Amino acid sequence: MRRSLSIQFIATITPFVMGQDSSADSAKWKHYLRGGGVQVTNDTGLSCYYRINRSSRYTFGDLRLYLYGLEKNSYVFIRYKSSSKYRRWPRFYRFSTIAYQKNTQAGVTLRYHFNQGLGLFVLPYTKGHIISEISHAYDMSDYLNDNRRTSYARGGLYWDHDTKWVSTKLEVEYFHQISEEVVKNLSRTQAMAEIIMPITKGLSAIIIYEIESYPDSDIAVAINQGSLSFSLGWKGTIPWTW
């Protein structure tokens, strides 16, 4: 099982490392770094974020790393997502996502997550876009000690909007458990709101609010608590074209 997941991870991330298309489209690389403070109810600490992405006319690869060091808990999240547009219908794209998460507040020792599906640019416009996604997803909630998978039907809605003064982002995802409940119902809603305020070229102030909500009351008591973070962020380009 571990070997098959390792092969799946390599197959997913290889296009990002090797370059996702070899056509005449030139790729653009960007990376982002953020650091600041985070508060989760009565717990506070520091946050760190790094992101690198590659985009061309039809393909996109994005690798992200989040670290929260709180007084009482910790949170680590690494995610890679790749997507490619259909050339005949460029508002549609297919994607796959792989992620590892450790969240001591939620009791997650090490969660492995994978989803794959279809996305649509519902409303592209000059200053932003609205995107929807549907996919099949599964978790291994205790990746190191338990091989049991939990499967979900997943839906997501994403809105990005830019103005002269700020950029905003709103994301809502719902995971509906479709596999048999082994211990608890792990269906959940995840939401995130982000405001980016430019300070100087390449430097911004960022405010983010996130929440993960479970309908199961045994889980909800411990986790239905949002996090609020404030950070300074830098972004730049990388002079790669492959």
N, C-alpha and C positions, 0 to 999 in steps of 0.2 A: 504493500500500500504506500509506504513512504517513498519507494522508488518510483512508482507511477506518478505521485504528486510532484516529485523532483523533475521528472521528465516533462510534465505538464507546465511547470514553472519555466523551464528552459525554453520550451517551445513557444510560450507566450511572450517571453522577454527578448528572444533572439532577434525579431524584426527591429526592435528598438536599438539594440547594440549594433546590428549589421547594417541598418538603414532599411526603411520599410518599403520603399519603391525605388526601382532603378530606372525609372523613366526620365524624361527630360525635365520634370518638375524639380526645381531646386528647393532644398529643405532649409528651414530656419530653426535655429536652436536658441532657446532662452533658458535662463535659470533664475531662481528666486531664493532669497534668504530672509528669514524673519526671526525676531527674538523679542520677548516681552514678558508680561505677567498674565496669569490666568487665575480665575476664582471659580470654584465649584462649591456652592452653598457655603459651608463654614470652613472650607479648605482652600488655601491659596498656595501659589508657587510660581515657577517659571516655565515658559514655553519656548520651543524652538521648532523651526519649520524649514525644510529645504525642498526645492522642486526643480526638476529639469524636464523640459519638453522639446519635442521635435515635431514640426508641422510642415506639410507641403500642401499642394492643392487638394489632394485626395486622401492623405493619410495623417495620422496624429498619434504620437506616443508620449506618455506622461508618467513620470516617476516622482512620488512624493513621500516624504518622511516627516512624521510629526512626533515630537517628544514633549510630554508634560511631566515636570517634576514637582509634585505637591508635597506638603508637609506630612500628610497621612497616606497618600496614594500616589500611583504613577500610571502613566498612559503612554504606550508606544504604538505607533501605527505606520506601516509601510505599505504602499499601494502602487501598482503599475496598471495602467489602462492603455490599450491600443485600440484604434478604430480606423476604418477605411470607408470612404464614401463610395456609393455605387455611381459609376461614371455616367450611366444613362439617366439616373435619378439622383442627382447630387444632394438633394435635401434628405435622403435616406442614408444611413450608415450602419454598418455592423461593428460590434465591439466585443471585447473580452476584458475582464478585470480580475486581477489576482491580488490578494491582500493578506497580511498577517497583522494581528492586533493583540496587544496585551493591555488589560485594563483591570487594575486591582480593585477599583471601586465597584466595578460590575462583577467581580469574581471571575474574570476571564483570564485563565492562566496563559494560554496562547491559542487564539482563534485563527484558523485558516479559512479563507473565504474565496470563492470563485463564482463569477457570473458571466454569462454570455448572452447577447441578445441583439435587438434592433433599436435604432434611434431615429428620430425624425426632427428636423428643424421646423417646428410648427409655425413659428412666426419670426423669420429673420428680418431685421430692419437696420437702418443706418447706424443707430446708436447701441445696438445689442441684438439679442435673440431670445426666443423661448424654445426650449428643447424638451421632448418627452422620450422616455425609454421604457421598453419592456424586456424582460429577460427571465431566464431560469437561473437560479442561484443555489448554492449549497454552502454550508458551514461544517467545519469540524471544530466544535467548541473547546475541546481539550486536545489539541493536535498532537502533543507529545505522549499522551497516555491513553487515548481513546480513538478507535477507528470509526466510530459511528458518525454518519453524516446526517445533517438536517437539511432538507430541500425546501425551497421557497419559490413562489411566483413573485417576481419583483417588478415594481413600477416606479418611475421617477419623473419629476418635473423640475426643470432648471431654467432660471431667468437671470440673464446678465444684462445690465443696463449701464451705460456711460453717460455722464454729463460733463460739463465744463469744469465742475468743481469736485465731484466725487464719482466713483464707480461703485455699483452695488451688485450683489449676487444673492440669490435666494434659491435654496435647494431643498426639495422634499422627496424622500424615498420611503416606500412601504414594502416590507418583506412579509408575505403571507405564507405561513408554514403549510406545506402540502404533504409532507411525510408524516408518518405516524408519530404521535407524541411519545417520546421515551420517558422523560421525566417532567418537563414543563413545556408549555406553549411558548415558543421563541419568536412568534410573529412580533414585528416591531415597526415603529415609525422613526425615522431619523430626519432631522431638519437642521438647516444651517442658514444663518443670515450674516452677510459680510458687507462692511462699508470700508472702502479704500479712499483715503484723502491724500492727494499728492502734496508733498512739501517742496521738494526740488526735483530736478530731473533724476529719475531712477530711485528716489527715496520717498516713502509714503508712510502714513500712519494708518493702522488697520484695526478695526473693531470687529470681533466675531462672536456671535452667540450660537451655541450648538445644544441640541437636546436629543436624547435617545429614549423613546417611550415604549414600554411593553404593556400589553393588556393584562398579562398574568399578574395578579396582585402580589404574589410572593416575590416577583422580580421588581415590580414597579416601586415598592417601598424604598428599595435600595438605589434605584437607578433613575427614576423620573426627576432628575435634577439637572438643570442646564449648566453649561459652563460659559463664562464670559471672559474673553481675553482681549488685551490691548497690546499691540506690538508695533515696532518699527520694521519696515520691510525695504529691501533693496532688490531691484531686478536689473538684469543685464543680458546682453546677447553673447553668444559663443560663435566665433568665426568658422563654423563647420558648415559644409554644404552637402555632405553625403546623407 
